[in-house]
């Protein structure tokens, strides 16, 4: 019996891994005025790594 090491199996993903989560990120450095750099991003796990997307807030009055 031979074992093929080139065969890749797809790991099982739970349903929560397909959902984007709003995440607050704090960057370990300071801005020009001495404050910590932080912000919000969308975050999702693809089974191997975390994927991040930029979160942009909008004013509901401007959309209407």
N, C-alpha and C positions, 0 to 999 in steps of 0.2 A: 504494500500500500504506500503510495507516494503522497506527500503533502506539498501543495502548491502555495508558496509564500507570497505570490503576487496577487492572489485573490483577496479582494477587500470586501469586508462585510459592512453594511450600513448599520450603525448603532441605532438602537431603539430611541426615539425621541418622544418625550411626553408632550402633552398638549400645551403646557405652559411655555415650552421653549419656542413656540411659534407666535407668542404674543409679545408686542413691544411694551416695555416698561419705561415709565418716566423716571429718570435717575438723576440725582444731584451729584456733580463731580467737583471735587476740590483739587486743584492743581498745586503741587507742593512748591510753589514759588510765589513771589510777591510782585504786585504790579508797580508801576512807576511811583505811585503815591503811597506805597507801603502796605496796601491791603492785599489779602489773599485773593487769588484768582479762582473763581468758581462759576458754575453755570449748570444748566439742565440739558440733558441729552436723552434721546430715545435709545434703549438698549434691548438687545435680543440675543439669545444664545442659539447658535446654529448646530449644536451638537459637539463642536470642537472649540470654537472661539466665540468671544463676545463681539457683536456687531453694533456699532454706534452710528447714530444719525443725529444731525443737528436739530435742536428743538427751537422753533421760532414762535414767540408769543405774538398774538394779534389782538387788536382792539375790536370787540364785537360791533361797536358803532361804525367803524370804518368799513366793515364787511357788508353791513345792511344798506 
